[in-house]
Structures are given as structure tokens and as C-alpha cells.
Amino acid sequence: MTTAGELRIAFGPDAHLTVATDATRKPVEALLWGLGETLTLVTPQGTIKPWLAKDITALDPLTWRVTLRDNARFWDGSRVTAEDVAASFRRNWSTQIATDFMLSKQTQVRVVDETTLDFTTPEPTGGVPYALAYHQLIVHKGDGLVMTGAYRPVEFEIDQRLVLEPFRQHWQGPPRIKRITVTYEDDPGVRINALKAGEVDLLYGLQPDVLSQLGDDVDVQSSITNRIHYLQFNLSRPPLDDRCVREAASLAIDRQALLDDVMGGYGEAAYAFFPDNAGVESVAVQSTDVQRAAKLLDQAGWLPGADGVRYKGSQRLGFTLYSFPQRAEMTRLAHSIRDQLRRVGYDITVEQVPNIGVRTAGRDFDAAMRSINTLISGDPYFLLAITLSQAGRENTGGYFNPEVERLLSDLKQERDAIRRQELSGQIQEEVRDGVPNVYLLVAPLITAARRGKLKGPNPSPFTQYFISTELSVS
């Protein structure tokens, strides 16, 4: 394999630059830029396959045996051993906030020999091979600055600049690009001008409204990701504690119009928990029907007032919808939702806040714009549990359903792949009537490169992987 050429990438607010895997930084970005690797990998088709692991086998309902690749090495040239992996997992469990939700911190890791270790969970956990692909479980040494990825950093300034060179001892052989430079620029116009001037080769994570500025000598590629934009309700706050109000709002939102008006047609309208092409059971639980929305509100006693806003007695059908700036389209989507719902009698105030997670913590909100990578580990359990279980950290709207809790417990334990999909579908069906969230859009990943520069496979819909060993340049 020949290593040649340089790739210069510019990106904006939708991504980050990190190299370490400690608690203060986002290890997903170490996967994004080709620095880190996990034991397993999610394929573009949504299946799981070994990565740093050579094989994963269930020994019994609690224990999974992992066999490592014989030729995997860290950047310092040392071999990746079972002792290294066990120590890496212990550090990740102690520093990363969400690992326990994917793979219990009570899991016992036993080194069998130099390339073999056993993971014994405190309760049956059927999704262990998927959990091992979770970005907070990157294999590393020490403080997280020594990993195993195909590219290693030679210059780094957090969220500003990252320069990568090939790790020539990588287990798949030397990667194909001689040098990769990644830089951050907040202003999309500056990024576009840099591409036109030949100062960068590729723009990562573009918004559709800037594409007309690119010119004819640019290859634009848009991929459907597994990221869903959705609207979250606080189920304990009037008027959204009324299920009819939530259902009518879902019915009155024209998702295709949102897609066309805000996203220029890029991405997909979402009517389910998961994108249709994600390789998992996806149940269409929502739809658009404005007339039915109005009828539901009428039947529930929410009647139009003289100002066009509906009232139930003295209660006004109004609430505040919070949005956030980190994804450029979210506040524009919020304003479009406000305008659409106004036509059926809702009075909505849109407010942008610096951090949506902080604003919704403690359940002191009405409704919020949210966005999540639905299949970050390739397994439906993650999204369903984190957004719908009583203990889920993204379930800040307070949804609770005992049957969903039971089905989630069954899903967590189930090892059979077909049965896991069946249970996932049952959970989605069970949640349908509660309408804790309204699914809006499947986000696109849009890149633009100088014509003929980039070679290799299309970007994976699992946007945590972008720089790979297969990627090459002219």
C-alpha cells in the first residue's frame, strides 16, 4: 500500500478536535479523525464486526470472551495486550460519564492470557459486542494520549488545529495519506473561500444553505446519517401534560416542509425513532395530519379564542420551546415549528439557550429541541434506554411506562439478534401513544471536496468514523 499525498480539512461547530480520552474531552472525535479504535466497529450497514478484537464469543449468559489481534500495536510501538485493554476499560469506567449505561462499571474483566480476556457482566447483557463499539470505550494507554489508530497526532491545539501522520505499524498496514491537517473555522464563508483558494481540500459538515456558494469545481456529497433531530416535551408541565396536546402537535408538524424549507431537501423526514436505512427495526410511530390535529384539540376542549390561540377554560395553549446554537439548523427548525403550530392554535415562544442539556436538567422547561446519534453503537438499546427509561439521562421530559421498562430489561438481556429487533419494535409500538417526543428530521452529513481530490468509500452514516485506512487522495 502506498502512502502519499496530503489532505487538508476544515470543519465548523458541528464537530470537535480532541486527541485524549479523559473525561474533559469527547472521545467520539478520536474515532472521527482516525486516532482511536474500539474493540468492535459498526459497519455502514449497521452490523457489528471485530476491530481491535479478532473474535468475541459468549461463554455463558454473563461472560463474553474477547480475543485480540496478534499484530495490533499502540503508537509507542508496544503490543496491545489483554492487560492493556483491561486497564483501558477500568480508566474509561472511572472517567467517562456514559460508559456505565452501555456496559456496567461492575463488569469484571479477567485476563486469560496475553491476547485473551473475559468480560463478566453483573447481569445478562446481550448487547456486549455492540457496547464494545461505544466511543467512550476507546482502547488507550496511560492518560489517553497513546492510542492505536491509523493516524497519530504530531501537532495539536484543542478545537483549533490537528496535524496527523500515518502510524506505519498499524495492524492493517500503513494508511494511505501522508499527512492530514484538520482546522476549525466558525465562519462558513471563510471555510468556503479557503476551499476556493486551494488552501483546504475538504469541508466537513456543511449546512445546505451555503452550498450555492461553492462553485462548479467542487464535489458535494450528502449522506443520510443516524442522527435524529427531535422535539422533547416535559410531560409534567401544562399544557404538555395533556397527551392530546402532544399528539396534536406531532400531527400538525409538516416534517417534509421542515426538510425543504430549513434543510434545502437534504436529509430525510423522520416519523420513527430510527432512520429507515439504519439496519434496525424502525416502526413509523408518527405522521402528519393537520385536520386530525385540529379535531383532536377540539375534542379535548381546546377551543380557538378571538386571537386565534386555543384555550381550555382560562388556560392558554402556549409554551416556550428552547433551542441551542451548536447545530446551526436547530433554531431555524424551532421557528418553523412555531409557525406551523400557530396555524392550529398553539402560541409558542422560541428561546435559544447556550446549553440545552443544562437548560432541561431538573425538568424546568416546557419543550426543547434535541438531537442525538440514534445508533452510536449500532444497537437500538442505547437510544431507547437513554431517552425512554426512567433512569435514562436524556429522558429529562419524565416519560415513564412500566411496560417499556420491562421490555427494555428484556432487550438488555437478550442475545439473539432477531429477538433483539423484535423487542425493539415492541418498545417503539408501546411508546407510540404516549408521544413523549416528536421525531422531525434525519440529519445529513454534507461534505465538499476539490474535484477529484478524495478517493475511497463514501462516509459512513455512523458519523463517528470519517478518516479511515481506506481513504486516499490524489
Protein Blocks (a to p, Z undefined) as FASTA:
>chain_A
ZZedjddddddfkbccdfbfcfkbcfklmmmnomaccfbdcdfkopacdfkbmbdcdfbf
kbccddddfkbccfkopacdfklmmmmmmmmmmmpmklmmmmcfkbccddfblmbccddd
fbdcfklmmmmmpmklcccehjhpacfbfbdcfbdcehkbccddddfkbfnbpafbfbdc
ddddfblmlmmmmmmnopafbdghiafklmmmnojmbccdddddfbdcdddddfkbcfkl
pmklmmmmmmmpcfklmmmmmnnopacddfbfbdfklopacddfbdcdfklmmmmmmmno
pacdfkopacehjaccdddddddfkbmklmmmmmmmmmmmmmnopacdddddfblklmmg
ohiafbdcddddfklnopaklmmmmmmmmklmklmnopacfklmmmmmmmmmpmblklmm
mmmmmmmmmmmmnomaccfbdcdddddddehkagcjdddfblmbmbdckbccZZ
